[in-house]
């Protein structure tokens, strides 16, 4: 016996069980790819309903961690105005990858150096406070 249309989406998901994870991942993928085009002012009330339902499912402790994470990722994507995590989906050349890697290494080294300087100044301040207390 299939569930009636007026039932809550979570009841429908419970009814379909394990197959739901596959269906849910397809729906999440669809939302991720086409959410920006679908989430217009005209469709806002319907999209709000969808996302309220997603929020209910994601907050339900009975929902698997995988499904919760997928739904939360889509909800965050919507709250970020559907800005893609990847700036470009264009394949990179090996020289571009090497250049980005070198740039990241330089940034890490700079941050590490700044952290060490901050740590040294903090240790110096701490030591001087101790000396003031003792003297």
N, C-alpha and C positions, 0 to 999 in steps of 0.2 A: 504494500500500500504506500503510495507516494504522498508526501506532505502536501497540504493545501497551500495555495498561493498567499493567503493572509497570515501564514505563520512567520515568526521571527526568523531572520536569516540564520541565526545560531542554531535553531532547531533543525533547519534544513541541513546545515552542515553536519550536525550530529547524526542525522538520518543517513547521510551518504558516507560517513566514516572516512576510511583511508583514502578513497579516491578524491576526497576533498582537497588534500594537500596538493595533488597534481593540478586540479582545477583552480585552486587558490593561487598557485604559482603562475599559472597562465594568466589569470586575471591581474595579478600584481605586475607581471611583465607588460601586459597590455596598458595598464595604468601608467607605468613608468615610461613607456614609449610614446603614448598618445595622450597622456594626462594634460599636457599644456594645451593641446588643441581642443580637448573635451571640456576643460574647466573654463568656460566662458561665462559672462554675466547672465546670459539667457539660461544656461544649464546649471547655474549656481545652486538653486534649491535642490535639484536632484543629486548633484555631486555632494552637497552637504549631507544629504541623507545617506549616501553611500559611505562617506567618511565617518559619520556617526556610527554606522553599523560596523565598520572596520575597527573603530575605536573600542566598541563593546567586545568584539571578538578578541582583539589584541590584549585587552585588560582582563579577560577571563582566564583564570588560572588553569582551567582544563584544556586550554588551547596549547598545542605543542609549541616549544620554543622556536622552532623553525618558522612556523606560520606567524607567530607573534612578531618575530624579527622582520619578516617580509612585509607585514602590514605596517609596522612602525616605520620602516624605510620609506614606504610610499607616502605615509602621512607626513614625514619630515620633508620629503621631496616637494609635497604640495605646499607646506608652510614656507619653504624656500623659493616659492614662485616657480617651481619646476625647472630650476637651474640644474643642469647636468653636472655630475661630479667630474666628468671628463671634459676638458675644454674642447678637445678635438678627437674625433674618431678616425683620424687619418694615420695610416701606418708611418712610423718614423724610420729614418735611415740609421744605420749603425753609428755614423758620426754624430747625429743628433743625440742619440742615446748616450754616447760617451761624453758629449759636451754637457748634457743635463746632469750626468753623474758627477762630473768634475765640479760643476756649479754647486750641487748639493753637498759635496765634500767640503768645499770652501765655506759654505754657510754653516755646516756643522762645526768646522774648526773655529770659526768666528764665535759661534754661540758657546762652544766649549771654553774658549779663551775668556769671553765675557763672564761666564759662570765662575771660572777660577779666580778672576780678579774680584768679583763680587764676594766670593767665599773668603778670599784672603783679607779683604777689607773688613768683612764681618768678624773674622777671627781676630784681627787687630783691635777692632772696637771692643770686642769681648774681653780680650786680654788687658786692654787699657782700663776698662771698668774694674776688673779684678784688682789691678795694681792700685787704683784709686781707693778701693775699699780697704786694702791691706795697709796702705800708707797713712 
